[in-house]
Amino acid sequence: RKEVEQDPGPFNVPEGATVAFNCTYSNSASQSFFWYRQDCRKEPKLLMSVYSSGNEDGRFTAQLNRASQYISLLIRDSKLSDSATYLCSGAYTGNQFYFGTGTSLTVIP
Amino acid sequence: NAGVMQNPRHLVRRRGQEARLRCSPMKGHSHVYWYRQLPEEGLKFMVYLQKENIIDESGMPKERFSAEFPKEGPSILRIQQVVRGDSAAYFCASSPGPVLNTEAFFGQGTRLTVV
């Protein structure tokens, strides 16, 4: 069983649309969560940490639901430059830092 | 403050040779993680190290692969007697403390091609 499950997509959305990704995790001991974005053949770049209270950074909102063991990422007013693969990740005691396989997003003009 | 530096960016090795991949963490970071990524696949955890210690190597193949993070110098991922299946992108990430409490940042990766 994978530590983290993500819908691989692809998600194809028009510019200006709102899109949401979910990510479920299996280890209830997981304590820290993050969203990264990865452009083709590039390194993952940290998008945002996910806090229990939820957090927002411009057009991006991240949520954590511990009861259902999932995290989400909402992107509002999608831009062409948002096209990428979005990776959710988590860490738990012992500090192994694991990743989902990623969700592919393409924003269409 | 320079980011995480990996070198070489591209590495070509013949089957049976050794590959050495280097990762210099960000200044002030003492925690390093190595990942392998095959085309169209996710990041597979390999090993987590702190200075001079291997904390978790549960993702490392039992044979041919080793990693170190000496007191001085970069972290090294070593692959002995490479095979075609070792061809992949290898990324390292670093953090100033346990990732439970901080954030980790990635280097640009080393793309290993075994011919």
Contacts between the chains, C-beta under 8 A, distances in Angstrom:
chain1	res1	chain2	res2	distance
A	31	B	100	5.4
A	32	B	99	6.2
A	32	B	100	5.0
A	32	B	101	7.5
A	34	B	103	6.8
A	34	B	104	7.9
A	36	B	106	7.9
A	41	B	89	7.8
A	42	B	108	7.4
A	43	B	91	5.8
A	43	B	106	4.2
A	43	B	107	6.2
A	43	B	108	5.1
A	43	B	109	5.3
A	44	B	43	7.0
A	44	B	91	7.2
A	44	B	93	7.9
A	44	B	106	5.1
A	45	B	106	7.1
A	46	B	103	5.7
A	46	B	104	7.4
A	46	B	105	6.3
A	49	B	103	6.0
A	87	B	42	7.0
A	87	B	43	7.0
A	91	B	98	7.7
A	91	B	99	4.4
A	91	B	100	5.4
A	92	B	100	7.5
A	93	B	100	7.1
A	94	B	55	8.0
A	94	B	56	6.5
A	95	B	31	7.7
A	95	B	48	6.1
A	95	B	55	6.4
A	95	B	56	6.8
A	95	B	98	4.9
A	95	B	99	6.0
A	95	B	100	6.4
A	96	B	45	6.1
A	96	B	48	6.3
A	96	B	56	5.2
A	96	B	58	7.1
A	97	B	33	5.5
A	97	B	45	6.9
A	97	B	48	7.0
A	97	B	93	7.3
A	97	B	99	4.7
A	97	B	104	6.3
A	98	B	45	5.6
A	99	B	35	7.5
A	99	B	42	5.5
A	99	B	43	4.3
A	99	B	45	7.5
A	100	B	42	6.2
A	101	B	41	6.6
A	101	B	42	3.5
A	102	B	42	5.5
